[in-house]
Amino acid sequence: MTDLKQELKQELITQLNLQMSVSQIQDETPLFGEEGLGLDSIDALEIVVILNKKYGIKLEKPQDGQQILVNVQSIAEYIKTQQSK
């Protein structure tokens, strides 16, 4: 799963034009809010697009995003559970 998390971090940096390196994003760093990466709702939509295009995963219910898009770890775990179905 480490490779998946590294891949996710790189996707976030590339797609969201973040000015940081993969090593600066910890697996448990919150994606949203002042204490985390400071992403906003537009960024959340971009992450949903990444999940759909790169991993073939659709979030059926918007409220699911609140539990899934917490940090890189939670997204990776969700991808793994969806791919194992």
Backbone as JSON, one array per atom type, in Angstrom:
{
  "sequence": "MTDLKQELKQELITQLNLQMSVSQIQDETPLFGEEGLGLDSIDALEIVVILNKKYGIKLEKPQDGQQILVNVQSIAEYIKTQQSK",
  "N": [[0.82, -1.19, 0.0], [2.13, 1.12, 0.38], [3.25, 2.01, -2.04], [0.93, 2.79, -3.38], [0.09, 4.93, -1.76], [2.21, 6.71, -2.14], [1.91, 7.17, -4.86], [-0.61, 8.38, -4.85], [-0.02, 10.75, -3.43], [1.71, 11.98, -5.26], [-0.07, 12.34, -7.4], [-1.88, 14.15, -6.2], [-0.2, 16.37, -5.83], [0.5, 16.96, -8.49], [-2.02, 17.23, -9.9], [-3.37, 19.13, -8.36], [-1.7, 21.22, -8.36], [0.14, 21.67, -6.25], [2.62, 23.22, -4.31], [4.85, 21.57, -3.28], [6.74, 18.71, -2.11], [6.55, 15.1, -2.45], [7.55, 13.94, -0.12], [6.92, 15.81, 1.79], [4.3, 15.47, 2.44], [2.59, 13.82, 4.79], [1.21, 10.58, 5.54], [-0.97, 10.74, 7.27], [-1.59, 13.42, 7.33], [-3.99, 15.94, 7.49], [-6.12, 16.7, 4.75], [-7.72, 18.9, 4.39], [-8.46, 22.11, 5.86], [-6.83, 24.36, 8.2], [-4.77, 23.16, 9.64], [-3.86, 21.17, 8.03], [-3.21, 20.4, 4.64], [-4.64, 22.46, 3.65], [-6.57, 22.38, 1.63], [-9.46, 23.05, -0.48], [-13.03, 23.07, -1.3], [-13.15, 22.92, -4.1], [-10.78, 21.62, -4.66], [-11.43, 19.19, -3.48], [-13.32, 18.23, -5.29], [-11.64, 17.85, -7.47], [-10.07, 15.76, -6.48], [-11.97, 13.75, -6.36], [-12.39, 13.43, -9.08], [-9.87, 12.45, -9.8], [-9.95, 9.97, -8.46], [-11.96, 8.75, -9.93], [-11.05, 8.79, -12.67], [-8.4, 7.68, -12.59], [-8.54, 5.42, -10.93], [-10.97, 4.26, -11.38], [-13.11, 4.61, -9.64], [-16.13, 5.63, -8.25], [-17.67, 8.02, -6.22], [-20.56, 7.46, -4.74], [-22.31, 8.7, -2.92], [-22.33, 12.01, -1.78], [-21.81, 12.56, 0.94], [-20.15, 10.51, 1.67], [-17.63, 11.29, 0.96], [-16.71, 12.86, 3.04], [-15.75, 11.07, 4.94], [-13.91, 9.64, 3.47], [-12.12, 11.37, 2.1], [-10.21, 12.35, 3.95], [-7.45, 12.11, 4.54], [-4.34, 11.03, 3.01], [-3.94, 8.38, 3.76], [-6.58, 7.46, 4.38], [-7.81, 7.68, 1.89], [-6.29, 5.88, 0.37], [-6.89, 3.48, 1.71], [-9.62, 3.29, 1.11], [-9.54, 3.03, -1.69], [-8.24, 0.55, -1.89], [-10.19, -1.16, -0.68], [-12.27, -0.88, -2.49], [-11.16, -1.85, -4.86], [-10.83, -4.49, -4.24], [-13.29, -5.59, -4.4]],
  "CA": [[0.0, 0.0, 0.0], [3.04, 2.26, 0.38], [3.34, 2.5, -3.41], [-0.33, 3.47, -3.66], [0.09, 6.21, -1.06], [3.17, 7.58, -2.84], [1.27, 7.51, -6.12], [-1.66, 9.35, -4.52], [0.62, 12.02, -3.09], [2.19, 12.58, -6.5], [-1.26, 12.79, -8.13], [-2.38, 15.36, -5.56], [0.74, 17.45, -6.14], [0.4, 17.28, -9.91], [-3.35, 17.67, -10.31], [-3.81, 20.31, -7.59], [-0.63, 22.21, -8.48], [0.68, 21.97, -4.92], [4.03, 23.59, -4.32], [5.53, 20.77, -2.26], [7.22, 17.42, -2.59], [5.89, 13.93, -1.88], [8.05, 13.73, 1.24], [6.33, 16.8, 2.69], [2.93, 15.07, 2.76], [2.53, 12.61, 5.61], [0.02, 9.78, 5.27], [-2.06, 11.15, 8.17], [-1.79, 14.87, 7.27], [-5.34, 16.28, 6.99], [-6.09, 17.37, 3.45], [-8.48, 20.14, 4.48], [-8.31, 22.85, 7.11], [-5.58, 25.09, 8.42], [-3.73, 22.28, 10.19], [-3.43, 20.23, 7.01], [-2.73, 20.98, 3.39], [-5.41, 23.67, 3.35], [-7.34, 22.24, 0.4], [-10.83, 23.54, -0.38], [-14.05, 22.24, -1.95], [-12.76, 22.71, -5.5], [-9.76, 20.57, -4.6], [-12.14, 17.94, -3.19], [-13.88, 17.78, -6.57], [-10.51, 17.36, -8.27], [-9.68, 14.45, -5.93], [-13.01, 12.82, -6.81], [-12.09, 13.18, -10.5], [-8.69, 11.56, -9.8], [-10.41, 8.63, -8.09], [-12.74, 8.2, -11.04], [-10.24, 8.58, -13.88], [-7.2, 6.85, -12.39], [-8.82, 4.16, -10.23], [-12.29, 3.76, -11.76], [-13.95, 4.61, -8.43], [-17.08, 6.74, -8.16], [-18.28, 8.23, -4.92], [-22.0, 7.49, -4.99], [-22.96, 9.66, -2.02], [-21.4, 13.08, -1.41], [-21.41, 12.49, 2.35], [-19.05, 9.54, 1.79], [-16.38, 12.01, 0.8], [-16.25, 13.38, 4.33], [-14.98, 10.03, 5.62], [-12.87, 9.11, 2.58], [-11.14, 12.38, 1.72], [-9.64, 12.92, 5.16], [-6.01, 12.16, 4.36], [-3.85, 10.07, 2.02], [-4.17, 7.04, 4.31], [-7.99, 7.09, 4.24], [-8.1, 7.51, 0.46], [-5.65, 4.62, -0.04], [-7.68, 2.37, 2.25], [-10.86, 3.22, 0.34], [-9.19, 2.47, -3.01], [-7.97, -0.89, -1.71], [-11.44, -1.88, -0.44], [-13.06, -0.86, -3.73], [-10.5, -2.7, -5.85], [-10.94, -5.89, -3.85], [-14.69, -6.05, -4.57]],
  "C": [[0.87, 1.27, 0.0], [3.16, 2.86, -1.01], [2.09, 3.29, -3.78], [-0.35, 4.84, -3.0], [1.06, 7.2, -1.72], [2.58, 8.07, -4.16], [0.17, 8.57, -5.9], [-1.08, 10.72, -4.2], [1.1, 12.73, -4.35], [1.03, 13.1, -7.34], [-1.81, 14.08, -7.53], [-1.5, 16.56, -5.9], [0.57, 17.91, -7.58], [-0.94, 17.9, -10.27], [-3.82, 18.94, -9.6], [-2.77, 21.43, -7.61], [-0.09, 22.65, -7.11], [2.17, 22.24, -5.03], [4.76, 22.89, -3.18], [5.98, 19.46, -2.88], [6.44, 16.3, -1.9], [6.3, 13.74, -0.44], [7.47, 14.71, 2.25], [4.89, 16.45, 3.09], [2.99, 13.75, 3.54], [1.22, 11.89, 5.33], [-1.2, 10.27, 6.06], [-2.3, 12.66, 8.17], [-3.2, 15.16, 6.74], [-5.23, 17.03, 5.66], [-6.74, 18.75, 3.52], [-8.27, 20.81, 5.83], [-6.93, 23.45, 7.26], [-4.44, 24.21, 8.9], [-3.17, 21.31, 9.15], [-2.87, 20.94, 5.79], [-3.51, 22.22, 2.98], [-6.21, 23.6, 2.06], [-8.76, 22.74, 0.63], [-11.78, 22.64, -1.17], [-13.75, 21.98, -3.42], [-11.71, 21.6, -5.59], [-10.41, 19.21, -4.34], [-12.75, 17.37, -4.48], [-12.79, 17.21, -7.47], [-10.06, 15.97, -7.79], [-10.69, 13.39, -6.36], [-12.79, 12.46, -8.28], [-10.88, 12.25, -10.62], [-9.12, 10.14, -9.5], [-11.17, 7.96, -9.24], [-11.86, 7.86, -12.24], [-9.1, 7.57, -13.69], [-7.52, 5.47, -11.81], [-10.19, 3.57, -10.55], [-13.28, 3.71, -10.6], [-14.84, 5.86, -8.45], [-17.6, 6.81, -6.74], [-19.77, 8.42, -5.16], [-22.72, 8.55, -4.17], [-21.97, 10.74, -1.61], [-20.93, 13.0, 0.05], [-20.3, 11.47, 2.58], [-17.69, 10.23, 1.72], [-15.82, 12.54, 2.1], [-15.44, 12.35, 5.11], [-13.79, 9.55, 4.79], [-11.76, 10.12, 2.33], [-10.53, 13.09, 2.93], [-8.14, 13.14, 5.0], [-5.6, 11.1, 3.33], [-4.12, 8.64, 2.48], [-5.62, 6.6, 4.08], [-8.37, 6.88, 2.78], [-7.52, 6.18, -0.03], [-6.43, 3.42, 0.46], [-8.97, 2.19, 1.47], [-10.61, 2.61, -1.04], [-8.99, 0.97, -2.89], [-9.27, -1.68, -1.5], [-12.29, -1.95, -1.72], [-12.47, -1.79, -4.79], [-10.61, -4.18, -5.51], [-12.36, -6.45, -3.99], [-14.86, -6.77, -5.88]]
}
